[in-house]
């Protein structure tokens, strides 16, 4: 079954992408949840117009995203976490904590756009990638320190 994604979906595809899924998954989950619509001829024509409008909107925002990426690259954050004597932290550092630390520095980024390289469970320096746009990905250096 061919469907058009209305929202970005991890491991399935991006917004406005036409993907093949099993009929039951499409009919029983994607379409009722509002994640996708059936890929009929009328919907495909509408999709082309929506993509053109979205592309124009995104191109206007692209320069703004590039400026934000430059600000992020210049930052070096310190994330506080409770830790034991061996350097292991209790729990882990998440993308929510990094998004909140960025917000404290005046940069508002959605938590879903923060991609961590691995699960962070030790003190030390790490690099996260902030995906502001498909073409703009900013590396963010941060250090996990003991509170």
DSSP file (Angstrom, degrees, kcal/mol; ACC not computed):
  #  RESIDUE AA STRUCTURE BP1 BP2  ACC     N-H-->O    O-->H-N    N-H-->O    O-->H-N    TCO  KAPPA ALPHA  PHI   PSI    X-CA   Y-CA   Z-CA
    1    1 A X              0   0    0      0, 0.0    20,-2.9     0, 0.0     2,-0.5   0.000 360.0 360.0 360.0 133.6    0.0    0.0    0.0
    2    2 A X  E     +A   20   0A   0     18,-0.2    37,-1.9    37,-0.1     2,-0.3  -0.820 360.0 174.4 -95.5 130.4    1.3    3.4   -0.9
    3    3 A X  E     -AB  19  38A   0     16,-2.5    16,-2.4    -2,-0.5     2,-0.5  -0.941  28.8-130.8-132.3 157.0    0.8    6.3    1.6
    4    4 A X  E     -AB  18  37A   0     33,-3.2    33,-2.2    -2,-0.3     2,-0.3  -0.940  28.1-129.4-106.5 122.3    1.9    9.9    1.8
    5    5 A X  E     - B   0  36A   0     12,-2.5    11,-2.8    -2,-0.5    31,-0.3  -0.540  20.1-172.9 -74.7 133.1    3.4   10.8    5.2
    6    6 A X  S    S+     0   0    0     29,-3.6     2,-0.3    -2,-0.3    30,-0.2   0.672  74.5  30.8 -94.7 -23.4    1.9   13.9    6.8
    7    7 A X  S    S-     0   0    0     28,-1.2     2,-0.2     7,-0.1    -1,-0.1  -0.898  95.5 -92.0-130.3 159.1    4.5   14.0    9.6
    8    8 A X        -     0   0    0     -2,-0.3     2,-0.4     6,-0.1     6,-0.2  -0.526  43.3-168.1 -67.5 137.7    8.1   12.9   10.0
    9    9 A X  B >>  -C   13   0B   0      4,-3.0     4,-2.5    -2,-0.2     3,-1.9  -0.975  21.7-120.2-135.2 119.7    8.3    9.3   11.2
   10   10 A X  T 34 S+     0   0    0     -2,-0.4     4,-0.0     1,-0.3     0, 0.0  -0.289  96.1   5.5 -57.3 139.5   11.5    7.7   12.5
   11   11 A X  T 34 S+     0   0    0      1,-0.2    -1,-0.3     0, 0.0     0, 0.0   0.496 128.4  62.7  64.6   7.5   12.5    4.6   10.5
   12   12 A X  T <4 S-     0   0    0     -3,-1.9     2,-0.3     1,-0.3    -2,-0.2   0.656 105.8 -80.2-122.9 -47.8    9.7    5.1    8.0
   13   13 A X  B  <  -C    9   0B   0     -4,-2.5    -4,-3.0     6,-0.1    -1,-0.3  -0.947  40.9 -72.7 163.0 178.9   10.3    8.5    6.2
   14   14 A X    >   -     0   0    0     -2,-0.3     3,-1.5    -6,-0.2    -9,-0.3  -0.491  62.1 -70.6 -97.8 168.0   10.0   12.2    6.2
   15   15 A X  T 3  S+     0   0    0      1,-0.3    -9,-0.2    -2,-0.2    -1,-0.2  -0.278 118.7  16.2 -56.6 140.0    7.1   14.5    5.8
   16   16 A X  T 3  S+     0   0    0    -11,-2.8     2,-0.4     1,-0.3    -1,-0.3   0.619  93.5 134.1  69.3  17.2    5.6   14.5    2.3
   17   17 A X    <   -     0   0    0     -3,-1.5   -12,-2.5   -12,-0.2     2,-0.6  -0.786  54.6-133.4 -97.0 140.7    7.3   11.3    1.3
   18   18 A X  E     +A    4   0A   0     -2,-0.4     2,-0.3   -14,-0.2   -14,-0.2  -0.838  35.6 174.4 -92.9 121.1    5.5    8.6   -0.5
   19   19 A X  E     -A    3   0A   0    -16,-2.4   -16,-2.5    -2,-0.6     2,-0.5  -0.896  31.4-122.3-128.4 155.9    6.3    5.2    1.1
   20   20 A X  E     +A    2   0A   0     -2,-0.3     2,-0.3   -18,-0.2   -18,-0.2  -0.857  37.7 166.9 -97.0 129.0    5.1    1.6    0.8
   21   21 A X        -     0   0    0    -20,-2.9     2,-0.1    -2,-0.5    -9,-0.0  -0.889  44.9 -84.4-132.9 165.4    3.7    0.0    3.9
   22   22 A X     >  -     0   0    0     -2,-0.3     4,-2.2     1,-0.1     3,-0.3  -0.469  43.6-118.7 -67.7 143.7    1.8   -3.1    4.6
   23   23 A X  H  > S+     0   0    0      1,-0.2     4,-2.8     2,-0.2     5,-0.3   0.860 111.6  50.6 -55.9 -40.4   -2.0   -2.6    4.1
   24   24 A X  H  > S+     0   0    0      2,-0.2     4,-2.6     1,-0.2     5,-0.3   0.904 110.2  49.6 -65.8 -40.7   -2.9   -3.3    7.7
   25   25 A X  H  >>S+     0   0    0     -3,-0.3     5,-2.2     2,-0.2     4,-1.4   0.901 115.5  44.4 -63.5 -42.2   -0.3   -0.9    9.1
   26   26 A X  I  <>S+     0   0    0     -4,-2.2     5,-2.5     3,-0.2     6,-0.3   0.956 120.6  37.5 -67.6 -51.2   -1.5    1.9    6.8
   27   27 A X  I  <5S+     0   0    0     -4,-2.8     5,-0.4    -5,-0.2    -2,-0.2   0.865 125.2  36.8 -70.3 -38.1   -5.2    1.4    7.3
   28   28 A X  I  <5S+     0   0    0     -4,-2.6    -3,-0.2    -5,-0.3    -1,-0.2   0.689 133.7   9.0 -94.8 -19.3   -5.2    0.6   11.0
   29   29 A X  I  X5S+     0   0    0     -4,-1.4     4,-2.0    -5,-0.3     6,-0.3   0.704 122.2  44.9-124.1 -59.7   -2.5    2.8   12.3
   30   30 A X  I  4XS+     0   0    0     -5,-2.2     5,-2.1     1,-0.2     6,-1.4   0.926 117.3  40.6 -63.1 -49.3   -1.0    5.5   10.0
   31   31 A X  T >4<S+     0   0    0     -5,-2.5     3,-1.2    -6,-0.2    -1,-0.2   0.943 117.0  46.5 -69.9 -47.9   -4.2    6.8    8.5
   32   32 A X  T 345S+     0   0    0     -5,-0.4    -1,-0.2    -6,-0.3    -2,-0.2   0.849 111.6  53.0 -63.0 -31.3   -6.4    6.9   11.7
   33   33 A X  T 3<5S-     0   0    0     -4,-2.0    -1,-0.2     1,-0.0    -2,-0.2   0.578 113.7-118.6 -78.4  -8.3   -3.5    8.5   13.7
   34   34 A X  T < 5S+     0   0    0     -3,-1.2    -3,-0.2    -4,-0.5    -2,-0.1   0.680  83.2 118.0  79.7  17.6   -3.2   11.3   11.1
   35   35 A X  S   <S+     0   0    0     -5,-2.1   -29,-3.6    -6,-0.3   -28,-1.2   0.767  79.0  11.3 -85.1 -27.9    0.4   10.3   10.3
   36   36 A X  E     -B    5   0A   0     -6,-1.4     2,-0.3   -31,-0.3    -2,-0.2  -0.946  59.7-147.6-146.1 163.2   -0.3    9.5    6.6
   37   37 A X  E     -B    4   0A   0    -33,-2.2   -33,-3.2    -2,-0.3    -6,-0.0  -0.930  41.5 -87.9-128.1 157.0   -3.0    9.7    3.9
   38   38 A X  E     -B    3   0A   0     -2,-0.3     2,-1.6   -35,-0.2   -35,-0.2  -0.345  38.3-120.8 -64.5 144.5   -3.7    7.3    1.1
   39   39 A X        +     0   0    0    -37,-1.9    -1,-0.1   -20,-0.1     2,-0.1  -0.488  52.8 155.3 -90.1  67.3   -1.6    8.0   -2.1
   40   40 A X     >  -     0   0    0     -2,-1.6     4,-2.3     1,-0.1     5,-0.2  -0.385  58.8-102.7 -84.1 170.3   -4.4    8.5   -4.6
   41   41 A X  H  > S+     0   0    0      1,-0.2     4,-1.9     2,-0.2     5,-0.2   0.910 122.9  48.7 -60.5 -42.9   -4.0   10.6   -7.8
   42   42 A X  H  > S+     0   0    0      1,-0.2     4,-2.2     2,-0.2    -1,-0.2   0.914 112.1  48.6 -64.5 -42.5   -5.8   13.6   -6.2
   43   43 A X  H  > S+     0   0    0      1,-0.2     4,-2.3     2,-0.2    -1,-0.2   0.857 108.9  53.9 -66.9 -34.6   -3.6   13.4   -3.0
   44   44 A X  H  X S+     0   0    0     -4,-2.3     4,-1.9     2,-0.2    -1,-0.2   0.888 108.8  48.6 -66.7 -38.4   -0.4   13.2   -5.1
   45   45 A X  H  X S+     0   0    0     -4,-1.9     4,-1.5     2,-0.2    -2,-0.2   0.918 112.7  48.1 -65.5 -42.4   -1.3   16.4   -7.0
   46   46 A X  H  X S+     0   0    0     -4,-2.2     4,-2.4     1,-0.2    -2,-0.2   0.885 107.9  56.9 -63.1 -38.2   -2.1   18.1   -3.7
   47   47 A X  H  X S+     0   0    0     -4,-2.3     4,-2.8     1,-0.2     5,-0.2   0.905 102.8  53.6 -59.5 -44.2    1.2   16.8   -2.4
   48   48 A X  H  X S+     0   0    0     -4,-1.9     4,-1.8     1,-0.2    -1,-0.2   0.903 110.8  46.4 -60.0 -41.4    3.2   18.4   -5.2
   49   49 A X  H  X S+     0   0    0     -4,-1.5     4,-2.2     2,-0.2    -1,-0.2   0.916 112.8  49.4 -67.6 -42.9    1.6   21.8   -4.4
   50   50 A X  H  X S+     0   0    0     -4,-2.4     4,-2.8     1,-0.2    -2,-0.2   0.898 110.0  51.6 -62.2 -40.8    2.2   21.4   -0.7
   51   51 A X  H  X S+     0   0    0     -4,-2.8     4,-2.4     2,-0.2    -1,-0.2   0.888 108.6  51.0 -64.3 -38.8    5.9   20.5   -1.3
   52   52 A X  H  X S+     0   0    0     -4,-1.8     4,-1.8    -5,-0.2    -1,-0.2   0.926 113.1  45.2 -64.3 -44.0    6.4   23.6   -3.5
   53   53 A X  H  X S+     0   0    0     -4,-2.2     4,-2.1     2,-0.2    -2,-0.2   0.919 114.0  48.7 -65.6 -44.1    4.9   25.8   -0.8
   54   54 A X  H  X S+     0   0    0     -4,-2.8     4,-2.9     1,-0.2     5,-0.2   0.885 109.1  53.5 -63.5 -38.9    6.9   24.2    2.0
   55   55 A X  H  X S+     0   0    0     -4,-2.4     4,-2.2     2,-0.2    -1,-0.2   0.906 108.8  48.6 -63.3 -41.9   10.1   24.4    0.0
   56   56 A X  H  X S+     0   0    0     -4,-1.8     4,-1.3     2,-0.2    -1,-0.2   0.906 113.6  47.4 -63.9 -41.0    9.6   28.2   -0.5
   57   57 A X  H  X S+     0   0    0     -4,-2.1     4,-1.4     1,-0.2    -2,-0.2   0.911 112.7  48.5 -66.0 -42.8    8.9   28.6    3.2
   58   58 A X  H  X S+     0   0    0     -4,-2.9     4,-1.4     1,-0.2    -2,-0.2   0.854 105.6  57.3 -68.2 -35.3   12.0   26.5    4.2
   59   59 A X  H  X S+     0   0    0     -4,-2.2     4,-0.6     1,-0.2    -1,-0.2   0.857 105.6  51.6 -64.3 -33.7   14.3   28.4    1.9
   60   60 A X  H  < S+     0   0    0     -4,-1.3     4,-0.5     1,-0.2     3,-0.4   0.879 113.4  44.6 -67.0 -37.0   13.3   31.6    3.7
   61   61 A X  H  X S+     0   0    0     -4,-1.4     4,-2.5     1,-0.2     3,-0.2   0.655  92.4  84.6 -80.7 -15.9   14.2   30.0    7.0
   62   62 A X  H  X S+     0   0    0     -4,-1.4     4,-2.1     1,-0.2    -1,-0.2   0.883  88.7  49.4 -58.2 -43.1   17.4   28.4    5.8
   63   63 A X  H  X S+     0   0    0     -4,-0.6     4,-1.8    -3,-0.4    -1,-0.2   0.877 110.9  51.3 -65.2 -35.8   19.5   31.6    6.4
   64   64 A X  H  > S+     0   0    0     -4,-0.5     4,-2.2    -3,-0.2    -2,-0.2   0.915 109.4  50.2 -64.6 -42.8   18.0   31.8    9.9
   65   65 A X  H  X S+     0   0    0     -4,-2.5     4,-2.4     1,-0.2    -2,-0.2   0.878 108.2  53.2 -63.0 -37.9   19.0   28.2   10.6
   66   66 A X  H  X S+     0   0    0     -4,-2.1     4,-1.8     2,-0.2    -1,-0.2   0.877 108.4  49.8 -66.3 -37.1   22.5   28.8    9.4
   67   67 A X  H  X S+     0   0    0     -4,-1.8     4,-1.8     2,-0.2    -2,-0.2   0.914 111.3  48.5 -65.9 -42.5   22.9   31.7   11.8
   68   68 A X  H  X S+     0   0    0     -4,-2.2     4,-2.5     1,-0.2    -2,-0.2   0.895 108.4  55.1 -63.5 -39.6   21.6   29.6   14.7
   69   69 A X  H  X S+     0   0    0     -4,-2.4     4,-2.5     1,-0.2    -1,-0.2   0.888 105.7  51.8 -61.5 -39.8   24.1   26.8   13.6
   70   70 A X  H  X S+     0   0    0     -4,-1.8     4,-1.2     2,-0.2    -1,-0.2   0.898 110.3  49.0 -63.3 -39.7   27.0   29.3   13.9
   71   71 A X  H  < S+     0   0    0     -4,-1.8     4,-0.5     1,-0.2     3,-0.2   0.912 111.8  48.9 -64.6 -42.0   25.9   30.3   17.4
   72   72 A X  H >< S+     0   0    0     -4,-2.5     3,-1.3     1,-0.2    69,-0.3   0.902 106.6  55.6 -65.7 -41.1   25.6   26.6   18.4
   73   73 A X  H 3< S+     0   0    0     -4,-2.5    -1,-0.2     1,-0.3    -2,-0.2   0.810 105.9  53.1 -62.5 -29.1   29.0   25.8   17.0
   74   74 A X  T 3< S+     0   0    0     -4,-1.2    -1,-0.3    -3,-0.2    -2,-0.2   0.576  94.7  93.0 -81.9  -9.2   30.6   28.5   19.2
   75   75 A X    <   -     0   0    0     -3,-1.3    66,-0.7    -4,-0.5     2,-0.3  -0.493  49.9-171.0 -86.8 153.5   29.0   27.2   22.4
   76   76 A X  E     -d  141   0C   0     -2,-0.2    66,-0.2    64,-0.1     2,-0.2  -0.861  19.6-161.7-139.5 105.6   30.5   24.8   24.9
   77   77 A X  E     -d  142   0C   0     64,-1.8    66,-2.7    -2,-0.3     2,-0.5  -0.515  12.9-146.9 -91.9 154.3   27.9   23.7   27.5
   78   78 A X  E     -d  143   0C   0     64,-0.2     2,-0.6    -2,-0.2    66,-0.2  -0.986  12.9-163.4-118.3 121.8   28.3   22.2   30.9
   79   79 A X  E     -d  144   0C   0     64,-3.1    66,-2.5    -2,-0.5     2,-0.3  -0.919  12.4-142.7-106.4 121.2   25.6   19.7   31.9
   80   80 A X  E     +d  145   0C   0     -2,-0.6     2,-0.3    64,-0.2    66,-0.2  -0.646  26.3 167.4 -86.1 139.1   25.5   18.9   35.6
   81   81 A X  E     -d  146   0C   0     64,-2.1    66,-1.6    -2,-0.3     2,-0.3  -0.995  39.5-107.9-147.8 146.8   24.6   15.4   36.7
   82   82 A X        +     0   0    0     -2,-0.3     8,-2.5     8,-0.3     2,-0.3  -0.587  48.2 179.0 -74.5 134.2   24.8   13.5   40.0
   83   83 A X  B     -G   89   0D   0     -2,-0.3     6,-0.2     6,-0.3     2,-0.1  -0.917  25.8-121.9-138.6 161.9   27.6   11.0   39.9
   84   84 A X    >   -     0   0    0      4,-2.9     3,-1.0    -2,-0.3     6,-0.0  -0.235  45.2 -90.7 -89.0-175.3   29.4    8.4   41.9
   85   85 A X  T 3  S+     0   0    0      1,-0.2    -1,-0.0     2,-0.1    -2,-0.0   0.748 121.6  59.9 -71.4 -24.0   33.1    8.3   42.8
   86   86 A X  T 3  S-     0   0    0      2,-0.1    -1,-0.2     1,-0.0     3,-0.1   0.483 119.2-102.7 -85.6  -1.5   34.0    6.2   39.7
   87   87 A X  S <  S+     0   0    0     -3,-1.0    36,-2.1     1,-0.4     2,-0.3   0.412  79.9 131.6  95.9  -2.6   32.7    8.9   37.3
   88   88 A X  E     -H  122   0E   0     34,-0.2    -4,-2.9     1,-0.0    -1,-0.4  -0.649  49.9-138.2 -80.8 138.9   29.5    7.0   36.4
   89   89 A X  E     -G   83   0E   0     32,-2.3     2,-0.7    -2,-0.3    -6,-0.3  -0.688  18.5-110.4 -97.3 154.6   26.4    9.2   36.6
   90   90 A X  E    S-     0   0E   0     -8,-2.5     2,-0.3    -2,-0.3    -8,-0.3  -0.739  91.0 -14.5 -82.5 117.2   23.1    8.2   38.0
   91   91 A X  E    S-     0   0E   0     -2,-0.7     2,-0.3   -10,-0.1    -2,-0.2  -0.689  98.7 -80.1  88.4-145.9   20.7    7.9   35.1
   92   92 A X  E     -     0   0E   0     -2,-0.3     2,-0.4    29,-0.0    29,-0.2  -0.979  32.2 -99.6-152.8 162.7   21.9    9.4   31.8
   93   93 A X  E     -H  120   0E   0     27,-1.8    27,-0.7    -2,-0.3     2,-0.2  -0.746  45.8-164.3 -85.8 131.0   22.1   12.7   30.0
   94   94 A X     >  -     0   0    0     -2,-0.4     4,-1.5    25,-0.1     3,-0.3  -0.637  35.5-105.9-114.8 170.4   19.2   13.1   27.6
   95   95 A X  H  > S+     0   0    0      1,-0.2     4,-2.3    -2,-0.2     5,-0.2   0.756 117.4  63.2 -66.2 -23.8   18.3   15.4   24.6
   96   96 A X  H  > S+     0   0    0      2,-0.2     4,-2.3     1,-0.2    -1,-0.2   0.918 102.0  48.9 -65.8 -43.9   15.8   17.2   26.9
   97   97 A X  H  > S+     0   0    0     -3,-0.3     4,-2.1     1,-0.2    -2,-0.2   0.887 112.5  48.2 -63.6 -38.8   18.6   18.3   29.2
   98   98 A X  H  X S+     0   0    0     -4,-1.5     4,-2.2     2,-0.2    -2,-0.2   0.909 110.8  50.5 -69.2 -41.1   20.7   19.6   26.3
   99   99 A X  H  X S+     0   0    0     -4,-2.3     4,-2.0     1,-0.2    10,-0.3   0.893 111.5  49.1 -62.9 -39.3   17.7   21.4   24.8
  100  100 A X  H  X S+     0   0    0     -4,-2.3     4,-1.9     2,-0.2    -1,-0.2   0.886 109.8  51.1 -66.8 -38.6   17.0   23.1   28.1
  101  101 A X  H  X S+     0   0    0     -4,-2.1     4,-1.0     1,-0.2    -2,-0.2   0.885 110.5  49.3 -66.2 -37.8   20.7   24.1   28.4
  102  102 A X  H  <>S+     0   0    0     -4,-2.2     5,-2.5     1,-0.2     3,-0.5   0.893 108.2  53.9 -65.5 -38.9   20.5   25.6   24.9
  103  103 A X  H ><5S+     0   0    0     -4,-2.0     3,-1.6     1,-0.2    -2,-0.2   0.871 103.5  55.9 -64.0 -36.6   17.3   27.5   25.9
  104  104 A X  H 3<5S+     0   0    0     -4,-1.9    -1,-0.2     1,-0.3    -2,-0.2   0.794 106.2  52.1 -64.4 -27.5   19.2   29.0   28.9
  105  105 A X  T 3<5S-     0   0    0     -4,-1.0    -1,-0.3    -3,-0.5    -2,-0.2   0.283 127.8 -99.5 -91.8  10.1   21.8   30.3   26.4
  106  106 A X  T < 5S+     0   0    0     -3,-1.6     2,-0.6     1,-0.2    -3,-0.2   0.609  88.1 117.8  88.2  12.2   19.1   32.0   24.3
  107  107 A X      < -     0   0    0     -5,-2.5     2,-0.8    -6,-0.1    -2,-0.2  -0.949  50.2-155.2-116.9 114.1   18.8   29.3   21.6
  108  108 A X        +     0   0    0     -2,-0.6     2,-0.4    -5,-0.1    -8,-0.1  -0.791  24.9 162.5 -94.3 111.6   15.4   27.6   21.4
  109  109 A X        -     0   0    0     -2,-0.8    -6,-0.1   -10,-0.3     2,-0.1  -0.984  40.0-113.9-129.6 137.5   15.6   24.2   19.8
  110  110 A X    >   -     0   0    0     -2,-0.4     3,-1.3     1,-0.1     4,-0.3  -0.417  24.7-125.6 -66.7 145.6   13.1   21.3   19.9
  111  111 A X  G >  S+     0   0    0      1,-0.3     3,-1.2     2,-0.2    -1,-0.1   0.793 107.9  63.8 -64.2 -28.1   14.3   18.3   21.9
  112  112 A X  G 3  S+     0   0    0      1,-0.2    -1,-0.3     3,-0.0    19,-0.1   0.705  95.6  59.4 -69.7 -18.9   13.6   16.1   18.9
  113  113 A X  G <  S+     0   0    0     -3,-1.3    18,-2.8   -18,-0.1     2,-0.7   0.560  84.9  91.4 -86.6  -7.8   16.2   17.9   16.9
  114  114 A X  E <   -E  130   0C   0     -3,-1.2     2,-0.6    -4,-0.3    16,-0.2  -0.800  60.2-168.8 -91.0 116.9   19.0   17.0   19.3
  115  115 A X  E     -E  129   0C   0     14,-3.0    14,-2.6    -2,-0.7     2,-0.3  -0.930   5.6-155.7-111.1 119.8   20.7   13.8   18.3
  116  116 A X  E     -E  128   0C   0     -2,-0.6    12,-0.1    12,-0.2     3,-0.1  -0.715  16.0-136.1 -93.5 143.9   23.1   12.2   20.8
  117  117 A X  S    S-     0   0    0     10,-0.5     2,-0.3    -2,-0.3    -1,-0.1   0.854  79.9 -21.2 -67.9 -34.4   25.8    9.9   19.5
  118  118 A X  S    S-     0   0    0     -3,-0.0     2,-0.4     0, 0.0    -1,-0.1  -0.920  90.2 -62.4-158.8 177.5   25.2    7.3   22.2
  119  119 A X        -     0   0    0     -2,-0.3     2,-0.8    -3,-0.1   -25,-0.1  -0.626  52.6-139.1 -73.3 127.6   23.7    6.9   25.6
  120  120 A X  E     +H   93   0E   0    -27,-0.7   -27,-1.8    -2,-0.4    -1,-0.1  -0.805  45.0 144.0 -99.5 110.4   25.7    9.2   28.0
  121  121 A X  E     +     0   0E   0     -2,-0.8   -32,-2.3   -29,-0.2     2,-0.3   0.270  54.5  66.8-127.4   7.2   26.3    7.6   31.3
  122  122 A X  E    S-H   88   0E   0    -34,-0.2   -34,-0.2   -39,-0.0     2,-0.1  -0.907  83.2-103.7-129.0 157.0   29.8    8.8   32.2
  123  123 A X  S    S+     0   0    0    -36,-2.1     2,-0.3    -2,-0.3    22,-0.2  -0.474  73.3  79.4 -70.1 150.1   31.4   12.2   33.0
  124  124 A X  E    S- F   0 144C   0     20,-1.6    20,-3.2    -2,-0.1     2,-0.4  -0.892  79.1 -47.5 144.8-173.2   33.4   13.7   30.2
  125  125 A X  E     + F   0 143C   0     -2,-0.3     2,-0.3    18,-0.2    18,-0.2  -0.776  51.6 170.3-100.6 141.0   33.2   15.6   26.9
  126  126 A X  E     - F   0 142C   0     16,-3.0    16,-2.4    -2,-0.4     2,-0.4  -0.892  26.9-132.5-140.4 167.7   30.8   14.7   24.1
  127  127 A X  E     - F   0 141C   0     -2,-0.3   -10,-0.5    14,-0.2     2,-0.3  -0.993  19.4-171.6-128.0 124.7   29.5   16.1   20.8
  128  128 A X  E     -EF 116 140C   0     12,-2.7    12,-3.3    -2,-0.4     2,-0.5  -0.779  18.8-131.7-107.1 157.7   25.8   16.2   20.0
  129  129 A X  E     -EF 115 139C   0    -14,-2.6   -14,-3.0    -2,-0.3     2,-0.7  -0.951  10.1-154.3-114.0 127.4   24.4   17.1   16.6
  130  130 A X  E     -EF 114 138C   0      8,-3.0     8,-2.6    -2,-0.5     2,-1.2  -0.891   6.4-156.3-101.9 113.2   21.5   19.6   16.3
  131  131 A X  E     + F   0 137C   0    -18,-2.8     6,-0.2    -2,-0.7     3,-0.1  -0.718  25.7 162.0 -93.5  89.7   19.5   19.0   13.1
  132  132 A X  S    S-     0   0    0      4,-1.2     2,-0.3    -2,-1.2    -1,-0.2   0.835  71.8  -7.3 -75.4 -34.0   17.9   22.3   12.5
  133  133 A X  S    S-     0   0    0      3,-1.8     3,-0.4    -3,-0.2    -1,-0.2  -0.938  79.4 -97.1-154.2 164.0   17.1   21.5    8.8
  134  134 A X  S    S+     0   0    0     -2,-0.3     3,-0.1     1,-0.2    -2,-0.0   0.832 128.3  36.3 -59.4 -30.4   17.9   18.7    6.4
  135  135 A X  S    S+     0   0    0      1,-0.2     2,-0.6    -4,-0.0    -1,-0.2   0.568 111.6  66.2 -97.3 -11.8   20.8   20.8    5.1
  136  136 A X        +     0   0    0     -3,-0.4    -3,-1.8     2,-0.0    -4,-1.2  -0.916  53.3 161.7-121.4 107.1   21.9   22.4    8.4
  137  137 A X  E     - F   0 131C   0     -2,-0.6     2,-0.5    -6,-0.2    -6,-0.2  -0.989  18.8-161.6-124.5 122.1   23.3   20.2   11.1
  138  138 A X  E     - F   0 130C   0     -8,-2.6    -8,-3.0    -2,-0.5     2,-0.3  -0.886  13.3-135.2-108.3 128.5   25.3   21.9   13.8
  139  139 A X  E     - F   0 129C   0     -2,-0.5     2,-0.5   -10,-0.2   -10,-0.2  -0.628  19.2-160.1 -78.1 139.2   27.8   20.1   16.1
  140  140 A X  E     - F   0 128C   0    -12,-3.3   -12,-2.7    -2,-0.3     2,-0.4  -0.977   4.4-150.9-123.8 119.1   27.4   21.0   19.8
  141  141 A X  E     +dF  76 127C   0    -66,-0.7   -64,-1.8    -2,-0.5     2,-0.3  -0.741  25.5 167.1 -88.1 132.9   30.3   20.3   22.2
  142  142 A X  E     -dF  77 126C   0    -16,-2.4   -16,-3.0    -2,-0.4     2,-0.4  -0.989  25.2-143.7-145.3 156.0   29.2   19.7   25.8
  143  143 A X  E     -dF  78 125C   0    -66,-2.7   -64,-3.1    -2,-0.3     2,-0.7  -0.968  10.9-141.7-122.4 132.7   30.8   18.4   29.0
  144  144 A X  E     -dF  79 124C   0    -20,-3.2   -20,-1.6    -2,-0.4     2,-0.3  -0.842  30.4-178.6 -93.3 117.6   29.0   16.3   31.6
  145  145 A X  E     -d   80   0C   0    -66,-2.5   -64,-2.1    -2,-0.7     2,-0.3  -0.800  30.7-101.4-118.2 158.1   30.3   17.5   35.0
  146  146 A X  E      d   81   0C   0     -2,-0.3   -64,-0.2   -66,-0.2   -66,-0.1  -0.567 360.0 360.0 -78.2 138.4   29.5   16.3   38.5
  147  147 A X              0   0    0    -66,-1.6   -65,-0.1    -2,-0.3    -1,-0.1   0.455 360.0 360.0 -83.6 360.0   27.1   18.4   40.5
